[in-house]
Amino acid sequence: MIVVMKRSATKQQLQKMVSHVESLGLKPTIIQGTERTVVAVVGDERAAANIGALESDPGVDEVLKVLAPYKLASLEVQPTPTVVTAGSLKVGGSDLGVMAGPCSVEDEEQIVASAQAVRAAGATALRGGAFKPRTSPYSFQGLKEEGLKLLAVARAETGLAIVTEVVAPEDVGLVAEYADVLQVGARNMQNYRLLEAIGKVQRAVLLKRGPSATVDEFLLAAEYVLDAGNSQVMLCERGIRTFEAHTRFTLPLATVPYLQARTHLPVVIDPSHGTGHTELVPAMARAAVAAGADGLIIEVHPQPEQALSDGYQSLSFSEFEQTMAGCRNVAQAVGKTMADTTAPCPTA
């Protein structure tokens, strides 16, 4: 349900209505709009049967039912786009944010060089995996806390926000100490304990779609984070599993406008995992921008052929620079703004 407050509603009336919602055993979330304040009401549907009584509260204009199964993520609740800001990264609205860097943090030289290169090319955040969930237990699993420390060194050198994956609820606190954006990987999209734990910390979240998940399942996964209290959520389409074998996954760019017609959350595209082939990444990055994506996350490595993970889909520094130039041209054509990162680094 949505409780729409009158334009003339006072803070006292708003608080009284919130208290009334809580007395019904439901959870209120206040959303301040440009013209009006609304309160999203979620909880046990049996308790919601009594919500009609809220219409008589002072300051209440109307009470509306939210039709979408995802309540807080729905445009019915918040018609204006959410803009996620985390350090140097801004994603949503007219801002196109770019997160780039290696799949895995390997050593200090590699991650600092990557940070400097992607920043120079126009990225506004550094991605890099410290904890790496891999299909095989014998594959490189990441440097873990040491990797987080190296990411912090790269941030100090460049000023870039840090995006890194958290793989278990017990690791959320540790990763949040170092990261500006907590990434939930495709394997963990439906790890609800992890989503709830991430929702309780004040860090932006990049939620990747599972390879077999429907769009509704994707949005309901985001709902877990929103319901736990964290509104800074980005949705990341990274490709789904189909019968096709010419790419690692199938990257459905129709997801961008489809999601934007249903949710206020910004939509990010991952052309690296979505294709699995270096030569396809630039074209799909440009196509994602043309489709209206709010952000990109791209794998970049100093020497892709020597990368410990995902080198076959990583761009070299020069390839990333060329990709960014192409994306900037498309962004200008569709009314998106890409940040200028030509200013000197903080330590320069």
N, C-alpha and C positions, 0 to 999 in steps of 0.2 A: 504494500500500500504506500501511497504518497500523501502526506498531509501538506497542502499548500496553504501557507500563511498569507494573510492580507498584507498589502503594502504598508498599512498603518499599524501593523502588529508591533507591540512593544517587546522588549527583552523579557519582561516579567511574564507576559502572555505566552511567549515561546517556551520559557522554562516550565510554566504550568502544564503546557501541552506535553512536553517531554516527560514530565513526571507522571502524567496520566498514562502515556504509552507504556512506561516502565511498570506501572501498577497492573497493567494487563498481562505482564509477563513477556512483553515484546521488547525488541531492541531498537531505539531510535538513532538515526544518523542525520545530523544537521548538515544541510548543503546550502551554502550562501550563494545565491545567484546574483546577477547584475541588477535585476529588478525585484525579485522576490526571494524569500527564504522558503525552502521546502524541507520536509523531514521524511526521510525514507524509513519505513517501519518494516522490520523483518522479524521472523521468529516462527513459532509453532502455528500452523494454519488453523488449528482448533481455537487458539486464543484470538486469532485475528477476526474471528466471527463477531467479536464485540467491538471492533474498531469503529463502527458507525457512530458510536457514542462520542467520538472525538469531534464530530462536526458541530457539536453544540458548544465546544470550548471557545472562550473569548479569543479573538484574533485569528481564528481558523476560517479560511475562505471555502475550501472544499477538500474532500477526501476521495482519492482516486485509486483504483486498483491497477497494479502493475501486471501486465499480461505476460511479459517475458519471464522465463524461469530464473534467469539471472537478474536480480533486483538492483543491486547497487551499481552494476556495470551498465545498466540499460540507459538508453537515451531518454526513456520515459521519466527517469529520476533526475537525470542531469543532461539537459539538452545542449549545453555548451561543451566543447572539447576540453578534456583535461590536458594540461601542459605539464610534463614531468621535468623537473629541474634537479640536477645533482652535480654540484660543482660546476665544471666547465661544460657539462652536457645539458642541452635543452631540446626536448622532443615534444612535438605536438603543436596544434594550431598551424601557423605559417612557418614554424621552425623545423627544418630537416636536420636531425642529429645523426652524426656518423660515429660509430664505434668500430675501432679497427686495432688489429694486433695479432700476435701468434695464437694458435690453438692452445699451446702449453708454454708456461714460463720454464725456460731451460737453464738460464744463468743470467747474471747481472748484465753482461755485455749485450746479450741478445735482446733482453727486454728493454733496456734503456735505449739502444739503437733503434728498436722498433717504435718506441714512444716518440722519439725525436723525428723519425721519418714520417709517421702517420700524422703527427701534428703539423709538420711542415706542408703536408699535402692537403690538409683541411679537416682532418678528423678532430672531433671534440671530446672523445673519450678513448681510453686504451682498454682493449679487451685482452685477457690472458688467463689461462686456466692454471690454478694452483692445485686444486683437487680435480682429478680427471676420472670420471666413471667410464670405464672401457668395457667393451663386449668381452674381451679376453682378459683373464686375471694376470696374464703374462705380459700384457702391454704396459707401457709407461703410464703410471698412475698419478704423476704430478709430484711437485716438490712440497706440496702441502703448506705448512706454516712458513717454511723458508721461502716458498714461492710468493706468499702474501707479502712478506717483508721486502722482497725484490720489487714487487709491484709498487709498494710504498716509496721505494727509492726512485723508480721511474716517474711517479707522480711528483715527487719533490724536484726532479730535474726538469719537468715539462709543464707542470700545472694541470695535466689532463686528469679528468675523473677516471676512476678505476672500475671496470666491469669484470666481475669474476664469479664463477659458479660456486654455489653451496649445495652439497649433496646429501646432508643429513641434518635433522633437527638439532642435534647436539653440537653441530659446527656453526650454527647461525651466529652466535655471539662472537666467536673468534673471527669469522669472516667479516662481520659487520664492523669490527675494530679497524679493518684495513680498507674495505671496499666502499665505494660510493653507490654502486649499483649491485644488487644481489641477483645473479642469474639463476633461474630454475631451468635446468636442462630438459630436453624432450623426454628423457627416461623418467623424470620425476614430476611431470605435469600433474599426475594424479596421486602424488605422494601427499595426502591431505594433512598429515602431521607436520610435514615440512612447510607446506603452504601456510598453515596456521601459525607456525613459529616465525616465519618471515613476516607475516602480517602484524606481528607484535613489536617489530623493531622499526625505527625511523630511518629506513633506507629505501631508495627507489628500487623497484623490482622489474626485471626483464623476464617475463614468463614465456617459455618456448612451447609451441604446440607439439603434442605427441604425434608420432608418425602415423598412428591409426585413429586419432581422436577426431570426432566431429567438431564443428564450430561451436555448437551448444555446449559440448563437454569442455571445450577450451575456455569458453566464457564462464562456465560454472567453476572451473579451476581458479580463474581470476577472482571469482566471487568469494572464495575462501580467504584470499588475502585481504580483499576489501572489507569483508565482514569482521575480520580480526582487527581492523582499525587502520590499515595502511592504504591510503588513496593513491599513492604514487606508483601505479602499475602500468607497464608497457607490454603489449601483446606482440609476440614475435612469431611470424610464420617462417618456418625453416624447412618446409617441404613435407609431403606425406608419402606413404608407401602405396604404390600402385603396381600394376602388372608390367609397367615399362622398366626396361633395364639399361637404356642408353644414358641415364643419369642416375646418380646415387639415390635421389628421391625425386618426386615430382613437385615442382614449385608452382602452386596455384595462385597466381597474382590476382585473380578475381576475389580472393580472400580480402584484399585491401578495401575495395569499395563496399563489399558485403558487410564487413565488420563496421566500417564507418557509418553505415546506415542503421546500425543497431546498438553501438556502444560509443561512449564518450572517450574511451581509453585510446591512447595513440597506438598506431600499428607500425611495427618494425619488420623489415624483411631481411632474411639471411640468405644471400645468393651463394654463399660458399657451401653450406650444407645442402642447400636446396638443389644444387647441381652436382657437386662433388668433382667438378672439373675446372681447373684454373681458367682455361680458355673461354668458358661460358660465363664466368662471374661478371666481367665488365658489362656485357650486354644485358644480363638479367638485373644488374644493379641499376642501370639506366632505365630499364623497363619498369622496375619497382617505383622509381621516382615519378615516372610518367603516369603510373597507376594511382598516384596520390599518397604513397607511403610517407609516414612521418619520420622514419629513421631507417638506417642501414647498419648492419653489423657484418664486418668483412674480415676474413682471416688474411693476415699479412705477415711475412716472415723474411728475415734478412737473406736466407738461403733455403728456399722451399724444398729443394731436393735433399737437404740434410735435416729437415725438421723431424723431431721425435714423434709428432702426430700430425696427421692431416696435411702433409706437405703437398699432396696431389691436388688440393683445392685451394691452396694459399697463393696469394699474389706476392711478387717481389716488390721492393720499394718503388721501382720505376713503373711497374704495372699498376700499382695502386695510385700513383700520382696521375697517370693517364686516365684511370677509371674515375677519379675524383673530378678531373677536368670535364669529362663527359657528363657526369652527374650534375655538375654545377650548371652546365648549359641547359640541361633538361629542367632542372629545378627552377631556373629563371623563367622558362617558358610556361610552367604550370603554377607560378606564383608562390613557390617555396623559397625560403631564405636559408642559405648555408652560412655558418659562422665564418668570420675572417680570422684565421689563426696565424697570420703573418707577423704579428707582434712578437718581440723577443720573448724567449722563455723566461720564467720567473727568476732563474738563477743566472741568466745570461748577463 
